[in-house]
Amino acid sequence: MEFRIDRLGMEGDGIATGPQGDIYAPFTLPTEIVRGQLEGDRLANVGVLQSSPQRIAPVCKHFGTCGGCALQHASDPFLADWKVDIIRRALAAHGLTAPFRAIVSSPPNSRKRAVFAGRRTKKTVQVGFHGRNSGAIVPIEECHLIVPELLSAMPALQKLAKLGATRNTGIRMSVSVSDTGLDVGISEAKELEASVQEEVISIAIEDDFARLTWNGDVIALARPPSRRFGNAQVTPPSAAFGQATSQGEAALVAGVLEAVSGASRVADLFSGCGTFTLPLAEKAEVHAVEFDQAMLAALDAGWRHANGLKRVTHESRDLFNRPLLPAELNHFDAIVIDPPRAGAQAQCTQIAPSKITRLAYVSCNPVTFARDVKQLAVAGFIMDWLQPVDQFRWSGHVELVASFRR
């Protein structure tokens, strides 16, 4: 059957209109004429009969089988416009508009953290990314997303997978680049016997890992895997959340600092290890709120060992079920919110009746962001500007930072 692709879905699949509704066709672009076998609402064995002028040759030989990228066949200008439009359409669904700034896109080979999968087979060991819509592991020989340091760790990860994985269960291998070397966290792995633990430590030493953890326990620590947030050096817990690229992090931090510039007391909600808290503390007192106590401890240690920062306090709190109330919020001049994908609906409900007049909102999900903005708009907040940030090239993922006042 032949179809014309009308638009892209949130995951990057092309969408056409079929006899029973939307038809999803992977690796296609708007305006293309395609042919394939209709299986439910998906088109299989897709062939492109008429290509879009925005179609380009994918850069990676694993594209199409690896699940890490969905859109290497699309030009950079097309992807930038499409990602901005994702945010625009999410806002429009609530009757909202925004003053958009130009998108900041991270370059290829800039992602500094990744989660690999590892598994043993009858004869070999597999380490790589999961396949597209599949639990199969695609061994990675090249990758145009991650920094070279992550790819160079592949031989060591294969050795660790051989020791920690089984033929029935795979393991997760979280690897991130710190200022002092690779921080490697192995999880869902076999428990280590003493003799095997010695071998694991030897691998960590041989490949000069800064830290290696195994099912949450530190097995080898050559030096703290620290990261710089403003003037502070922070050692996050293993596998803690961090921004994906240096370029994206810099754009988000700059946006937050601009949005609350001049505030003398700021609350940083969903603060994590201090990505925004510690740069903010160069000019303002900051109260960091985060549920994860280990991340708060890392933030606090970074603040205490830094020079020239203003006072930073913190508290562990579940902001989904126990958001800061208006009486608590009224102690601050400005608020920074950086929630996970679920957004900050409960917290925005409490911000609405507070006396807060300035707010920076960082989001990784335009849909929940738009929902929360609707609450803020009803309460009198105006969006000064919105900065889209693309840290995940060739995917449907887009982030943003926005400035609000009332």
C-alpha positions as CSV (number, residue, x, y, z in Angstrom):
1,M,0.0,0.0,0.0
2,E,1.1,3.5,-0.7
3,F,0.8,6.5,1.7
4,R,1.9,10.2,1.9
5,I,3.6,11.1,5.2
6,D,1.8,14.1,6.7
7,R,3.9,14.7,9.9
8,L,6.2,13.2,12.5
9,G,5.1,11.7,15.7
10,M,6.7,12.4,19.1
11,E,9.0,9.4,18.7
12,G,10.1,10.5,15.2
13,D,8.0,8.1,13.2
14,G,6.3,9.4,10.1
15,I,2.5,9.5,10.3
16,A,0.2,9.0,7.3
17,T,-3.6,8.9,7.2
18,G,-4.8,5.3,6.6
19,P,-8.2,3.7,6.1
20,Q,-8.7,3.3,9.9
21,G,-6.8,6.4,11.2
22,D,-3.1,7.2,11.7
23,I,-0.5,4.9,10.2
24,Y,3.1,5.0,11.6
25,A,6.0,4.5,9.3
26,P,9.6,4.5,10.7
27,F,12.5,6.4,9.1
28,T,10.2,8.6,6.9
29,L,9.7,12.3,6.7
30,P,6.8,14.7,5.9
31,T,5.8,15.0,2.2
32,E,7.4,11.6,1.3
33,I,5.4,9.0,-0.6
34,V,6.1,5.5,0.8
35,R,5.1,1.9,0.2
36,G,4.9,-0.9,2.7
37,Q,2.9,-3.7,4.3
38,L,0.2,-2.5,6.7
39,E,0.3,-4.4,10.0
40,G,-2.3,-2.9,12.3
41,D,-1.4,0.8,12.6
42,R,2.2,0.4,11.5
43,L,3.8,0.1,8.1
44,A,6.5,-2.6,7.7
45,N,9.1,-3.1,5.0
46,V,8.9,0.6,4.2
47,G,10.2,1.8,0.8
48,V,10.5,5.5,0.0
49,L,9.1,6.2,-3.5
50,Q,9.4,10.0,-3.4
51,S,11.9,11.5,-0.9
52,S,11.7,14.7,1.0
53,P,14.3,17.4,0.2
54,Q,15.2,17.2,4.0
55,R,16.3,13.6,3.7
56,I,20.0,13.0,4.1
57,A,22.3,10.0,4.4
58,P,22.6,8.6,8.0
59,V,26.1,9.0,9.5
60,C,26.1,5.8,11.5
61,K,26.2,2.2,10.2
62,H,24.1,1.0,13.1
63,F,21.2,3.4,12.3
64,G,18.0,1.5,11.7
65,T,18.9,-1.4,14.0
66,C,20.2,0.5,17.1
67,G,17.4,2.1,19.2
68,G,19.5,5.1,20.1
69,C,18.6,7.2,17.1
70,A,15.4,7.7,15.2
71,L,16.1,10.6,12.9
72,Q,19.6,10.5,11.4
73,H,17.9,10.6,8.0
74,A,16.7,14.1,8.6
75,S,18.7,17.3,8.1
76,D,19.7,19.5,11.0
77,P,17.6,22.5,10.0
78,F,14.5,20.3,9.7
79,L,15.1,18.7,13.1
80,A,15.7,22.1,14.8
81,D,12.4,23.4,13.4
82,W,10.5,20.2,14.2
83,K,11.7,20.2,17.9
84,V,10.7,23.9,18.3
85,D,7.3,23.0,16.8
86,I,6.9,20.2,19.4
87,I,7.0,22.8,22.1
88,R,4.9,25.2,20.2
89,R,2.2,22.6,19.6
90,A,2.2,21.5,23.2
91,L,1.6,25.1,24.3
92,A,-1.1,25.7,21.6
93,A,-3.0,22.7,23.0
94,H,-3.7,24.9,26.1
95,G,-4.2,28.1,24.2
96,L,-0.7,29.4,25.0
97,T,2.0,31.0,23.0
98,A,5.6,32.0,23.8
99,P,8.4,34.3,22.6
100,F,10.9,31.7,21.3
101,R,14.6,32.1,21.2
102,A,16.7,30.2,18.7
103,I,17.3,26.5,19.7
104,V,20.6,25.5,21.1
105,S,21.6,22.1,19.7
106,S,24.5,20.0,21.0
107,P,26.9,18.8,18.3
108,P,27.6,15.2,17.4
109,N,29.7,13.1,19.7
110,S,28.9,15.4,22.7
111,R,26.8,13.2,25.0
112,K,28.8,12.5,28.1
113,R,26.7,9.8,29.7
114,A,25.1,6.7,28.4
115,V,23.5,3.5,29.7
116,F,24.7,0.4,27.9
117,A,23.2,-3.1,28.1
118,G,25.3,-6.2,28.6
119,R,24.5,-9.9,28.2
120,R,26.4,-13.2,27.8
121,T,25.5,-15.6,25.0
122,K,26.6,-19.2,24.6
123,K,29.9,-18.2,22.9
124,T,30.2,-14.4,23.2
125,V,29.5,-11.3,25.3
126,Q,27.3,-8.5,23.9
127,V,27.6,-4.9,25.0
128,G,25.7,-2.0,23.3
129,F,22.3,-0.4,23.0
130,H,19.0,-2.1,22.8
131,G,17.6,-2.4,19.3
132,R,14.7,-0.4,18.0
133,N,11.5,-1.7,19.7
134,S,13.4,-4.7,20.8
135,G,15.1,-6.3,23.8
136,A,18.0,-7.5,21.6
137,I,21.4,-5.8,22.1
138,V,23.1,-4.1,19.2
139,P,26.9,-4.3,19.7
140,I,28.3,-0.8,19.1
141,E,31.3,-0.4,16.9
142,E,30.8,3.3,16.3
143,C,28.5,6.0,17.8
144,H,28.0,9.6,16.7
145,L,26.1,10.6,19.8
146,I,28.5,9.9,22.6
147,V,31.9,11.4,23.4
148,P,34.9,9.2,22.4
149,E,35.7,8.4,26.0
150,L,32.5,6.4,26.4
151,L,33.1,4.4,23.2
152,S,36.7,3.7,24.2
153,A,35.4,2.0,27.4
154,M,33.7,-0.7,25.4
155,P,36.4,-3.4,25.7
156,A,36.4,-2.9,29.5
157,L,32.6,-3.1,29.6
158,Q,32.7,-6.3,27.7
159,K,35.0,-7.8,30.3
160,L,32.7,-6.6,33.1
161,A,29.7,-8.0,31.3
162,K,31.4,-11.4,31.1
163,L,31.8,-11.4,34.8
164,G,28.4,-9.9,35.8
165,A,25.8,-11.0,33.2
166,T,24.2,-14.3,32.6
167,R,22.7,-15.9,29.5
168,N,19.2,-15.3,31.0
169,T,19.5,-11.8,32.4
170,G,21.3,-8.8,31.2
171,I,23.0,-6.0,33.1
172,R,22.8,-2.2,33.0
173,M,26.1,-0.3,32.6
174,S,25.8,3.4,33.4
175,V,28.9,5.3,32.2
176,S,29.5,9.0,32.5
177,V,32.5,11.3,32.0
178,S,33.6,13.2,35.0
179,D,36.4,15.8,35.4
180,T,38.6,13.1,36.8
181,G,37.8,10.1,34.6
182,L,35.0,7.6,33.8
183,D,32.4,6.9,36.5
184,V,31.0,3.4,35.9
185,G,28.0,1.9,37.6
186,I,27.1,-1.7,37.1
187,S,23.6,-2.8,38.2
188,E,21.2,-5.8,37.9
189,A,24.4,-7.9,37.9
190,K,25.4,-11.1,39.7
191,E,26.7,-10.7,43.2
192,L,30.5,-10.8,43.2
193,E,32.4,-13.6,44.8
194,A,35.8,-12.7,46.3
195,S,37.9,-14.0,43.5
196,V,35.7,-12.4,40.8
197,Q,35.8,-9.1,42.8
198,E,39.6,-9.0,42.5
199,E,39.2,-9.4,38.7
200,V,36.7,-6.6,38.5
201,I,39.0,-4.3,40.5
202,S,41.9,-5.2,38.1
203,I,39.8,-4.1,35.2
204,A,38.9,-0.8,36.8
205,I,42.6,-0.2,37.6
206,E,43.8,-1.2,34.1
207,D,41.3,1.1,32.4
208,D,41.8,3.9,34.9
209,F,38.2,4.3,36.0
210,A,37.7,7.1,38.5
211,R,35.0,5.0,40.2
212,L,33.4,1.6,39.7
213,T,30.2,0.6,41.6
214,W,28.6,-2.8,41.5
215,N,24.9,-3.1,42.4
216,G,25.3,0.1,44.4
217,D,28.5,-0.8,46.2
218,V,31.7,1.0,45.5
219,I,34.2,-1.6,44.3
220,A,37.0,0.6,43.1
221,L,37.7,4.3,43.8
222,A,40.9,5.7,42.2
223,R,39.7,9.3,42.8
224,P,36.3,11.0,43.3
225,P,34.5,11.4,40.0
226,S,33.8,15.1,40.4
227,R,32.0,17.6,38.2
228,R,32.1,21.3,38.2
229,F,28.9,23.3,38.9
230,G,29.8,26.9,38.9
231,N,32.7,27.4,41.3
232,A,32.0,24.1,43.1
233,Q,33.3,20.6,42.5
234,V,30.7,18.0,43.2
235,T,31.0,14.2,43.5
236,P,27.5,12.8,42.6
237,P,26.3,9.4,43.7
238,S,26.8,6.6,41.2
239,A,24.3,6.8,38.2
240,A,22.9,10.1,39.5
241,F,21.0,12.2,37.0
242,G,23.2,14.7,35.1
243,Q,22.7,16.8,32.0
244,A,23.6,14.9,28.9
245,T,26.0,17.4,27.2
246,S,28.2,20.2,28.3
247,Q,26.7,22.5,25.7
248,G,23.1,21.8,26.8
249,E,24.0,22.2,30.4
250,A,25.6,25.5,29.8
251,A,22.6,26.8,27.9
252,L,20.2,25.7,30.7
253,V,22.3,27.2,33.4
254,A,22.7,30.5,31.6
255,G,18.9,30.7,31.1
256,V,18.2,30.0,34.8
257,L,20.7,32.6,35.9
258,E,19.2,35.2,33.5
259,A,15.6,34.4,34.6
260,V,16.3,35.0,38.3
261,S,19.0,37.6,38.0
262,G,18.9,40.1,40.8
263,A,17.1,37.8,43.3
264,S,18.8,37.6,46.7
265,R,17.1,34.4,47.9
266,V,16.1,31.6,45.6
267,A,14.5,28.2,46.0
268,D,15.8,25.5,43.7
269,L,13.1,22.8,43.5
270,F,14.1,19.3,42.2
271,S,17.7,20.5,42.7
272,G,19.5,17.2,42.1
273,C,23.2,17.5,42.9
274,G,23.3,21.3,42.4
275,T,23.5,21.9,38.6
276,F,21.6,25.2,39.2
277,T,21.9,25.6,42.9
278,L,25.7,26.1,43.0
279,P,26.0,28.6,40.1
280,L,23.1,30.5,41.6
281,A,24.9,30.6,45.0
282,E,27.6,32.9,43.5
283,K,25.0,35.8,43.7
284,A,22.2,34.6,45.9
285,E,21.3,32.5,48.9
286,V,19.7,29.3,47.7
287,H,17.5,26.7,49.3
288,A,17.8,23.4,47.5
289,V,14.9,20.9,47.7
290,E,15.3,17.4,46.4
291,F,13.9,14.0,47.4
292,D,17.2,12.0,47.0
293,Q,19.3,12.4,50.1
294,A,22.5,11.2,48.5
295,M,22.3,13.9,45.8
296,L,21.7,16.5,48.5
297,A,24.7,15.3,50.5
298,A,26.8,15.6,47.3
299,L,25.5,19.2,46.8
300,D,26.1,20.2,50.4
301,A,29.7,18.8,50.3
302,G,30.4,20.7,47.1
303,W,29.1,24.0,48.6
304,R,31.1,23.6,51.8
305,H,34.4,23.0,49.9
306,A,33.9,25.9,47.4
307,N,35.1,29.5,47.9
308,G,33.0,32.6,47.5
309,L,29.5,31.1,47.5
310,K,26.6,32.5,49.5
311,R,24.7,30.4,52.0
312,V,23.1,27.2,50.6
313,T,20.5,25.2,52.7
314,H,18.8,22.1,51.7
315,E,16.0,19.7,52.6
316,S,14.9,16.3,51.4
317,R,11.2,16.4,50.3
318,D,8.8,14.7,47.9
319,L,7.6,17.6,45.9
320,F,5.0,15.5,44.1
321,N,3.2,14.7,47.4
322,R,4.4,17.5,49.7
323,P,5.1,20.6,47.6
324,L,6.3,23.8,49.2
325,L,3.2,25.7,50.4
326,P,2.6,29.5,49.7
327,A,3.7,30.5,53.3
328,E,7.1,28.7,52.6
329,L,7.5,30.0,49.1
330,N,6.9,33.6,50.2
331,H,10.3,33.6,51.9
332,F,12.0,33.7,48.4
333,D,12.4,36.3,45.7
334,A,12.4,33.7,42.9
335,I,11.9,30.0,42.2
336,V,13.7,27.6,39.9
337,I,11.9,24.4,39.0
338,D,13.5,21.5,37.1
339,P,11.2,18.5,37.5
340,P,11.4,15.1,35.9
341,R,9.1,14.2,32.9
342,A,6.0,14.1,35.1
343,G,6.3,17.9,35.6
344,A,5.4,19.9,38.7
345,Q,1.7,20.2,38.7
346,A,1.3,19.9,42.5
347,Q,4.0,22.5,43.1
348,C,2.6,24.9,40.5
349,T,-0.8,24.7,42.3
350,Q,1.0,26.1,45.4
351,I,3.0,28.7,43.5
352,A,-0.2,30.2,42.0
353,P,-1.6,31.7,45.3
354,S,1.9,32.6,46.6
355,K,3.6,36.0,46.4
356,I,6.3,34.7,44.1
357,T,6.7,37.0,41.1
358,R,9.7,35.5,39.3
359,L,10.3,31.9,38.2
360,A,12.6,29.9,35.9
361,Y,11.2,26.6,34.6
362,V,13.4,23.9,33.1
363,S,11.6,21.1,31.4
364,C,12.4,17.8,29.6
365,N,8.7,17.3,28.6
366,P,6.9,19.9,26.6
367,V,3.5,18.3,27.3
368,T,3.7,18.5,31.1
369,F,5.4,21.9,30.8
370,A,2.5,23.3,28.9
371,R,0.1,21.9,31.4
372,D,1.9,23.5,34.3
373,V,2.3,26.8,32.3
374,K,-1.5,27.0,32.0
375,Q,-1.8,27.0,35.8
376,L,0.8,29.7,36.0
377,A,-0.8,31.8,33.3
378,V,-4.2,31.6,35.1
379,A,-2.4,32.9,38.2
380,G,-1.1,35.9,36.4
381,F,2.4,34.8,35.2
382,I,3.7,36.0,31.8
383,M,6.4,34.1,29.9
384,D,9.2,36.5,29.0
385,W,11.0,34.1,26.8
386,L,11.5,30.4,26.1
387,Q,14.8,28.8,25.1
388,P,14.6,25.4,23.4
389,V,17.6,23.1,24.0
390,D,18.4,19.9,22.1
391,Q,20.8,17.6,24.0
392,F,19.6,14.4,22.3
393,R,20.3,14.7,18.6
394,W,18.4,12.5,16.2
395,S,15.6,11.7,18.7
396,G,12.2,13.1,19.6
397,H,13.5,14.5,22.9
398,V,13.7,18.2,23.5
399,E,14.3,20.4,26.6
400,L,13.8,24.0,27.4
401,V,14.2,26.8,30.0
402,A,11.7,29.6,30.3
403,S,11.5,32.8,32.3
404,F,8.2,33.9,34.0
405,R,7.2,37.0,35.9
406,R,4.0,38.6,37.2
